[in-house]
Amino acid sequence: MKPAAIIFDFDGVIADSEVRANKTLAESLGAIGLPTTYEECLRDYCGHNWQETERRIVARFGRPLPADFREQHRARAQRRFAEGFTPVPGAPEFLDTLGDRPRAIASSSSPAYIAASLDRFGLAHHFGRHVYSADGWERGKPYPDIYLAAARGLGGDPAACLAIEDSPIGARAALAAGMTVVGFCGAGHILDRAAHGLTLREVGVHHVAHSYDEVLLLADVHSFVIPAKAGAQ
């Protein structure tokens, strides 16, 4: 059967943002005396909401973050993103193929950031009010809550939804929600796409796509068939 809805992660799936975001976080952590590399940020924090990211940072730092840390980090991120920020290649064109197919965003990022980014890209009309954020939630990804909320908001059965995710953390969330999951490897932070695809397959995604052209082949909006079990091709 066709998927009842398509649910997108945001960073690394719609916004080609992870390089800038994780370089900025590394800079912000270094500024408070916690030297951290870009690669460590990708490994340890990518895909989590701020609440879980802060818990992880505090555990490593050994003390609470400065009271103004998130505010200062946001200001640094805004400066870096102002230097140039684009959608993932092929994402706008893919969205244009969906017609009236229900779709939503299920993200760990803040609602204000997602809204501003969609406006900047000219993509807000594709999602309307169906933008769901786990920022501020006690349970973000890899728990299924945000994906279940998106499916509920769209009025769809999670088992009939297709999720597109780039991170193992996010893929686990979508799988836990009972969705069919495409592991996406088409954003700029994924340098070794074959290796990242293998990592996503180990998590249990049903398909791997290295670009939106491959998503179109895997999930043709007119004929996509949801596989019966994980690992089906």
Backbone hydrogen bonds in HBPLUS format (Angstrom, degrees):
<---DONOR---> <-ACCEPTOR-->    atom                        ^
c    i                          cat <-CA-CA->   ^        H-A-AA   ^      H-
h    n   atom  resd res      DA  || num        DHA   H-A  angle D-A-AA Bond
n    s   type  num  typ     dist DA aas  dist angle  dist       angle   num
A0004-ALA N   A0160-ALA O   2.60 MM 156  5.36 148.8  1.69 147.0 156.1     1
A0162-LEU N   A0005-ALA O   2.96 MM 157  6.33 166.0  1.98 159.5 162.8     2
A0006-ILE N   A0102-PRO O   3.05 MM  96  6.54 154.6  2.11 145.3 150.6     3
A0104-ALA N   A0006-ILE O   3.13 MM  98  6.68 143.7  2.26 146.3 153.5     4
A0007-ILE N   A0162-LEU O   2.75 MM 155  6.13 163.0  1.78 159.0 165.0     5
A0164-ILE N   A0007-ILE O   2.94 MM 157  6.41 148.4  2.04 156.9 162.8     6
A0008-PHE N   A0104-ALA O   2.83 MM  96  6.18 168.7  1.84 157.5 156.3     7
A0106-ALA N   A0008-PHE O   2.80 MM  98  6.02 157.3  1.85 150.1 155.0     8
A0009-ASP N   A0164-ILE O   3.04 MM 155  6.17 155.9  2.10 171.0 169.3     9
A0013-VAL N   A0010-PHE O   3.09 MM   3  5.22 163.5  2.12 121.3 123.9    10
A0014-ILE N   A0010-PHE O   2.73 MM   4  4.91 164.5  1.75 140.0 145.3    11
A0015-ALA N   A0010-PHE O   2.97 MM   5  5.93 159.6  2.02 136.5 143.2    12
A0012-GLY N   A0015-ALA O   2.71 MM   3  5.59 168.5  1.72 166.1 164.8    13
A0088-VAL N   A0014-ILE O   2.80 MM  74  5.42 159.9  1.84 132.7 136.5    14
A0016-ASP N   A0086-THR O   3.05 MM  70  5.92 163.9  2.07 150.7 155.3    15
A0021-ALA N   A0017-SER O   2.87 MM   4  5.96 170.0  1.88 164.1 167.3    16
A0022-ASN N   A0018-GLU O   2.97 MM   4  5.85 165.4  1.99 143.0 146.9    17
A0023-LYS N   A0019-VAL O   2.99 MM   4  6.05 152.8  2.07 148.3 156.0    18
A0024-THR N   A0020-ARG O   2.95 MM   4  6.02 155.7  2.01 146.3 153.2    19
A0025-LEU N   A0021-ALA O   3.01 MM   4  6.26 155.4  2.07 142.2 148.9    20
A0026-ALA N   A0022-ASN O   3.05 MM   4  6.13 157.1  2.10 137.4 143.5    21
A0027-GLU N   A0023-LYS O   3.02 MM   4  6.28 153.7  2.09 144.0 150.9    22
A0028-SER N   A0024-THR O   2.88 MM   4  6.16 159.3  1.92 153.1 159.0    23
A0029-LEU N   A0025-LEU O   2.91 MM   4  6.11 157.0  1.97 152.5 158.0    24
A0030-GLY N   A0026-ALA O   2.97 MM   4  6.12 158.0  2.02 144.8 151.4    25
A0031-ALA N   A0027-GLU O   2.97 MM   4  6.17 146.1  2.09 144.6 153.7    26
A0032-ILE N   A0029-LEU O   3.19 MM   3  5.46 147.2  2.30 103.9 112.8    27
A0034-LEU N   A0029-LEU O   2.92 MM   5  5.15 155.0  1.98 146.1 143.6    28
A0033-GLY N   A0030-GLY O   3.09 MM   3  5.15 163.3  2.12 108.0 111.4    29
A0041-CYS N   A0037-THR O   3.03 MM   4  6.39 152.8  2.11 148.6 156.1    30
A0042-LEU N   A0038-TYR O   2.99 MM   4  6.35 161.3  2.03 154.8 159.2    31
A0043-ARG N   A0039-GLU O   2.98 MM   4  6.18 158.6  2.03 145.1 151.3    32
A0044-ASP N   A0040-GLU O   2.83 MM   4  5.87 163.0  1.86 152.6 156.7    33
A0045-TYR N   A0041-CYS O   2.93 MM   4  5.38 159.9  1.97 144.5 148.7    34
A0048-HIS N   A0045-TYR O   3.17 MM   3  5.82 167.0  2.19 138.7 142.3    35
A0053-THR N   A0049-ASN O   2.93 MM   4  6.16 162.7  1.96 156.0 161.8    36
A0054-GLU N   A0050-TRP O   2.76 MM   4  5.90 165.4  1.78 155.6 158.5    37
A0055-ARG N   A0051-GLN O   3.10 MM   4  6.32 156.5  2.16 139.0 145.6    38
A0056-ARG N   A0052-GLU O   2.97 MM   4  6.23 157.6  2.02 150.1 155.5    39
A0057-ILE N   A0053-THR O   2.91 MM   4  6.18 157.8  1.96 152.9 159.4    40
A0058-VAL N   A0054-GLU O   2.87 MM   4  6.00 170.6  1.88 158.4 160.6    41
A0059-ALA N   A0055-ARG O   3.03 MM   4  6.19 155.6  2.09 143.4 149.9    42
A0060-ARG N   A0056-ARG O   3.17 MM   4  6.40 148.7  2.27 140.5 148.2    43
A0060-ARG N   A0057-ILE O   3.08 MM   3  5.16 119.9  2.46  96.3 111.1    44
A0061-PHE N   A0057-ILE O   2.73 MM   4  5.90 156.4  1.79 154.4 162.6    45
A0062-GLY N   A0058-VAL O   2.76 MM   4  5.68 151.8  1.84 148.3 153.9    46
A0069-PHE N   A0066-PRO O   2.95 MM   3  5.17 162.8  1.98 121.6 121.3    47
A0072-GLN N   A0068-ASP O   2.90 MM   4  6.07 165.8  1.92 159.2 163.1    48
A0073-HIS N   A0069-PHE O   2.79 MM   4  5.96 157.7  1.84 153.2 160.5    49
A0074-ARG N   A0070-ARG O   2.85 MM   4  6.00 157.2  1.90 147.8 153.5    50
A0075-ALA N   A0071-GLU O   3.08 MM   4  6.35 158.3  2.13 146.7 152.1    51
A0076-ARG N   A0072-GLN O   3.01 MM   4  6.28 158.1  2.06 147.6 153.4    52
A0077-ALA N   A0073-HIS O   2.86 MM   4  6.09 156.5  1.91 149.1 156.2    53
A0078-GLN N   A0074-ARG O   2.84 MM   4  6.08 157.5  1.89 152.4 158.0    54
A0079-ARG N   A0075-ALA O   3.18 MM   4  6.44 154.0  2.25 144.0 149.9    55
A0080-ARG N   A0076-ARG O   3.07 MM   4  6.39 159.4  2.11 148.2 153.8    56
A0081-PHE N   A0077-ALA O   2.81 MM   4  6.00 164.3  1.83 158.4 162.7    57
A0082-ALA N   A0078-GLN O   3.00 MM   4  6.02 139.4  2.17 137.7 147.8    58
A0083-GLU N   A0080-ARG O   3.14 MM   3  5.47 151.3  2.22 104.8 113.3    59
A0084-GLY N   A0081-PHE O   3.20 MM   3  5.72 163.7  2.23 112.3 117.1    60
A0091-ALA N   A0088-VAL O   2.99 MM   3  5.58 166.7  2.01 140.3 143.7    61
A0094-PHE N   A0090-GLY O   2.93 MM   4  6.07 154.7  2.00 151.4 158.9    62
A0095-LEU N   A0091-ALA O   2.97 MM   4  6.20 165.2  1.99 157.8 161.1    63
A0096-ASP N   A0092-PRO O   3.05 MM   4  6.32 146.6  2.17 141.9 151.0    64
A0097-THR N   A0094-PHE O   2.95 MM   3  5.27 143.1  2.08 105.8 116.7    65
A0098-LEU N   A0095-LEU O   3.14 MM   3  5.48 159.6  2.18 110.7 117.0    66
A0101-ARG N   A0098-LEU O   2.90 MM   3  5.40 164.5  1.93 140.3 142.4    67
A0105-ILE N   A0130-HIS O   3.07 MM  25  6.53 151.1  2.15 146.8 155.8    68
A0132-TYR N   A0105-ILE O   2.85 MM  27  5.79 163.4  1.88 143.7 149.2    69
A0107-SER N   A0132-TYR O   2.93 MM  25  6.31 167.9  1.95 163.9 164.8    70
A0134-ALA N   A0107-SER O   2.84 MM  27  6.26 152.6  1.92 155.5 164.8    71
A0114-ILE N   A0110-SER O   3.06 MM   4  6.33 166.4  2.08 157.8 161.6    72
A0115-ALA N   A0111-PRO O   2.89 MM   4  6.02 168.4  1.91 152.8 156.3    73
A0116-ALA N   A0112-ALA O   2.96 MM   4  6.08 165.2  1.99 147.7 152.0    74
A0117-SER N   A0113-TYR O   2.95 MM   4  6.05 156.2  2.01 147.0 153.8    75
A0118-LEU N   A0114-ILE O   2.89 MM   4  6.11 164.6  1.92 156.8 160.5    76
A0119-ASP N   A0115-ALA O   2.99 MM   4  6.18 159.7  2.03 149.4 155.1    77
A0120-ARG N   A0116-ALA O   2.96 MM   4  6.14 156.3  2.01 142.9 149.7    78
A0121-PHE N   A0117-SER O   2.93 MM   4  6.19 151.4  2.01 149.3 156.9    79
A0122-GLY N   A0118-LEU O   2.93 MM   4  5.95 118.8  2.32 137.5 153.0    80
A0123-LEU N   A0118-LEU O   2.89 MM   5  5.00 160.2  1.93 149.1 149.8    81
A0122-GLY N   A0119-ASP O   3.12 MM   3  5.01 143.5  2.25  96.3 107.2    82
A0126-HIS N   A0123-LEU O   3.03 MM   3  5.67 154.0  2.10 117.6 125.1    83
A0127-PHE N   A0124-ALA O   3.10 MM   3  5.74 154.2  2.17 116.9 123.4    84
A0128-GLY N   A0124-ALA O   3.07 MM   4  6.16 156.7  2.12 162.5 169.9    85
A0130-HIS N   A0127-PHE O   2.84 MM   3  5.31 154.1  1.91 144.8 142.9    86
A0137-TRP N   A0134-ALA O   2.95 MM   3  5.24 161.2  1.99 129.5 131.9    87
A0143-TYR N   A0140-GLY O   2.94 MM   3  5.75 146.3  2.06 136.6 134.6    88
A0147-TYR N   A0144-PRO O   3.01 MM   3  5.50 120.7  2.37 115.0 129.6    89
A0148-LEU N   A0144-PRO O   2.93 MM   4  6.11 159.6  1.98 159.8 166.0    90
A0149-ALA N   A0145-ASP O   2.85 MM   4  6.07 152.1  1.92 148.8 157.0    91
A0150-ALA N   A0146-ILE O   3.03 MM   4  6.24 152.9  2.11 139.8 146.6    92
A0151-ALA N   A0147-TYR O   3.00 MM   4  6.24 164.7  2.02 149.8 153.4    93
A0152-ARG N   A0148-LEU O   2.91 MM   4  6.04 159.8  1.95 146.5 152.7    94
A0153-GLY N   A0149-ALA O   2.85 MM   4  6.02 155.5  1.91 145.9 152.8    95
A0154-LEU N   A0150-ALA O   3.02 MM   4  6.27 144.8  2.15 144.7 153.7    96
A0155-GLY N   A0151-ALA O   2.98 MM   4  6.11 115.5  2.41 135.2 151.9    97
A0156-GLY N   A0151-ALA O   2.92 MM   5  5.19 157.1  1.97 154.9 152.2    98
A0155-GLY N   A0152-ARG O   3.02 MM   3  4.92 143.7  2.16  96.2 107.5    99
A0160-ALA N   A0157-ASP O   2.82 MM   3  5.38 157.5  1.87 121.4 128.9   100
A0161-CYS N   A0158-PRO O   3.05 MM   3  5.15 163.9  2.08 113.1 114.3   101
A0180-THR N   A0161-CYS O   3.19 MM  19  6.44 160.8  2.23 169.3 165.9   102
A0163-ALA N   A0180-THR O   2.80 MM  17  6.14 166.4  1.82 165.6 170.5   103
A0182-VAL N   A0163-ALA O   2.84 MM  19  6.20 164.9  1.86 165.0 169.3   104
A0165-GLU N   A0182-VAL O   3.06 MM  17  6.34 165.0  2.08 166.1 170.7   105
A0184-PHE N   A0165-GLU O   2.67 MM  19  5.62 168.3  1.68 144.4 148.7   106
A0171-ALA N   A0167-SER O   2.85 MM   4  6.07 158.4  1.90 154.0 161.0   107
A0172-ARG N   A0168-PRO O   2.96 MM   4  6.12 154.9  2.03 146.1 151.7   108
A0173-ALA N   A0169-ILE O   3.24 MM   4  6.56 149.5  2.34 140.3 148.3   109
A0174-ALA N   A0170-GLY O   3.03 MM   4  6.38 161.8  2.07 155.3 158.7   110
A0175-LEU N   A0171-ALA O   2.91 MM   4  6.07 160.2  1.95 151.2 157.2   111
A0176-ALA N   A0172-ARG O   2.85 MM   4  5.96 156.4  1.91 145.0 151.8   112
A0177-ALA N   A0173-ALA O   3.04 MM   4  6.31 132.9  2.27 138.3 150.7   113
A0179-MET N   A0174-ALA O   3.15 MM   5  5.70 162.4  2.19 159.4 154.6   114
A0178-GLY N   A0175-LEU O   2.86 MM   3  5.10 156.0  1.92 107.4 115.3   115
A0206-HIS N   A0181-VAL O   2.99 MM  25  5.53 136.2  2.19 139.9 152.7   116
A0207-HIS N   A0181-VAL O   3.32 MM  26  6.69 153.3  2.40 153.8 155.8   117
A0183-GLY N   A0207-HIS O   2.78 MM  24  6.06 173.3  1.78 153.8 151.9   118
A0209-ALA N   A0183-GLY O   2.87 MM  26  6.18 160.9  1.90 158.1 160.2   119
A0185-CYS N   A0209-ALA O   2.79 MM  24  6.05 155.5  1.84 162.3 166.3   120
A0190-ILE N   A0187-ALA O   3.27 MM   3  5.96 163.5  2.30 118.3 123.2   121
A0196-HIS N   A0192-ASP O   3.00 MM   4  6.25 161.3  2.03 152.7 158.6   122
A0197-GLY N   A0193-ARG O   2.86 MM   4  5.94 153.2  1.93 142.3 149.9   123
A0198-LEU N   A0194-ALA O   3.03 MM   4  6.34 149.8  2.13 144.1 151.8   124
A0199-THR N   A0195-ALA O   3.01 MM   4  6.35 153.7  2.08 147.0 154.1   125
A0200-LEU N   A0196-HIS O   2.95 MM   4  6.28 157.9  2.00 151.0 156.5   126
A0201-ARG N   A0197-GLY O   2.89 MM   4  6.15 151.2  1.97 145.2 153.7   127
A0202-GLU N   A0198-LEU O   2.92 MM   4  6.18 149.7  2.01 146.4 154.4   128
A0203-VAL N   A0199-THR O   3.18 MM   4  6.53 139.0  2.36 139.1 149.6   129
A0203-VAL N   A0200-LEU O   3.13 MM   3  5.06 125.8  2.43  92.4 106.4   130
A0204-GLY N   A0200-LEU O   3.17 MM   4  6.57 136.9  2.37 138.0 149.4   131
A0205-VAL N   A0200-LEU O   3.30 MM   5  6.02 170.4  2.31 146.2 143.5   132
A0204-GLY N   A0201-ARG O   2.97 MM   3  4.97 125.4  2.28  94.0 108.9   133
A0214-GLU N   A0211-SER O   3.13 MM   3  5.30 125.7  2.44  96.8 109.5   134
A0215-VAL N   A0211-SER O   3.10 MM   4  6.53 145.1  2.23 137.7 148.0   135
A0216-LEU N   A0212-TYR O   2.96 MM   4  6.16 155.2  2.02 143.9 149.2   136
A0217-LEU N   A0213-ASP O   3.20 MM   4  6.53 145.4  2.32 135.7 144.5   137
A0218-LEU N   A0214-GLU O   2.80 MM   4  6.05 157.7  1.85 152.2 158.5   138
A0219-ALA N   A0215-VAL O   2.61 MM   4  5.52 160.3  1.64 153.9 160.0   139
A0223-SER N   A0220-ASP O   2.95 MM   3  5.39 142.1  2.09 111.9 122.5   140
A0224-PHE N   A0220-ASP O   2.80 MM   4  5.03 136.5  1.99 171.0 157.4   141
A0232-ALA N   A0229-LYS O   3.16 MM   3  5.92 158.4  2.21 140.8 142.2   142
